[in-house]
Amino acid sequence: MLFDPATFSANGKTEYGYDVGVVQSEKFGELKAVRNKYGVSVYGFVGRYRTSPKPWPAHVQISAENREMVHFGRDERSGRFNKHNAISFEPEIYAELTNPAFWEAV
């Protein structure tokens, strides 16, 4: 897994009412995170398709059932493309692609 949702430590709520805080990742250290009724999502991952250099903000989440999910770009259900293998941790680019208010405590 990319991070351990059990390590979530809240430090406030977002303007949308979600718990915001941090989680621990063996590979990436401390990551910004948001927790809602569906699970814990982390900040900073982008996805890229092999056919284009365009970065997409990646929604990386571990669900309440402990399933790791990665979504970015188009809806891909062909089964031939594994989005887990097409993401990278690039927080600077992610910040340019998303609304920072979603990740900040108010």
N, C-alpha and C positions, 0 to 999 in steps of 0.2 A: 504494500500500500504506500501511496505517496506521503501520507501523514497519519497520525493516530488521533481519531476523533475523541478518544477518552481523555486526551490531554487538553481539551478546550478549556480556556480560562477567560471568562468574560470580563470586560472592563467598561461596559456601558451598553447602550442601545443605539441603533441607527435611527435616523429620522423616519424610517419605515417600520420601526418597532421590533426589529430583530436584535438578538444578542450579538454583540461584536466583541472580538477579542483575538486571541492567538492560539495556535496549536503547534505541536512539535513534530518535526519531520527529521528522520535520520539523515536523509540526503540533502535537505534544503535548510535545516535549522528551524528557527521560529518563523511561522507564516501567519499573516493576517487571516482572520477567519470570521465567518458569520454563521450563526446557528439559528435554524428555524425548525418548524415541525417536521420538515422533510429530511433533515440531516445537517451536516456541517459542510460548508463550501469554503474554499480557500482562494486567496488573491494571488495574482501574478503569473498565471500560465497562459500561453498563447498556443494556438494550433495553426499548422500550415499543411496544405495539401501538397503532394509531391509535384503537381503540375503548375504550381504558382508560388511565388515568394510572399504573397499577401498574408499578413498576420491576422488571425481572428482571435477575439477574446475567448478563452476556453473556460467553460463552467466545469470545475472539478469539484465533485461532491462525494462524500461518503454518506450513504443514506442511513436512516434509523435502523434498517435491517442489516447494516454493515456491508453494503454493496458499494463498490467504488464505481462512479460514473463519470464519463468525460463527454462533454458536448461542445461542439463549435461548428460554425459554418452551416452548411446545409444539412438537412435530415438525411442521414445515410443508413439505410437498412439492408444494404446488399450483402453484408457479412464478409465481403472481400476486403474491407478497409477497417483497420483497427485504430481508432482515434487515440487510444492510450499511447501508441507508438509515434504519434504525430504531434505531441505537445512538447513544449520546453518552458523552463522557468525564466521568464523575461519580464520582471515587474515594471521596468521603465516603459516598455512598449505597451504592456497591459494598461498602465495608467493613462496612456494617450487614447486608448480605445473604449474605456468604460467611464461610468459616472462615479467619481471618487466619494460622493456622499453615501453611497451604498456601503462603504467600508469604514466609515468614520463614526465615532460615538458623538452624540450631541449633548 
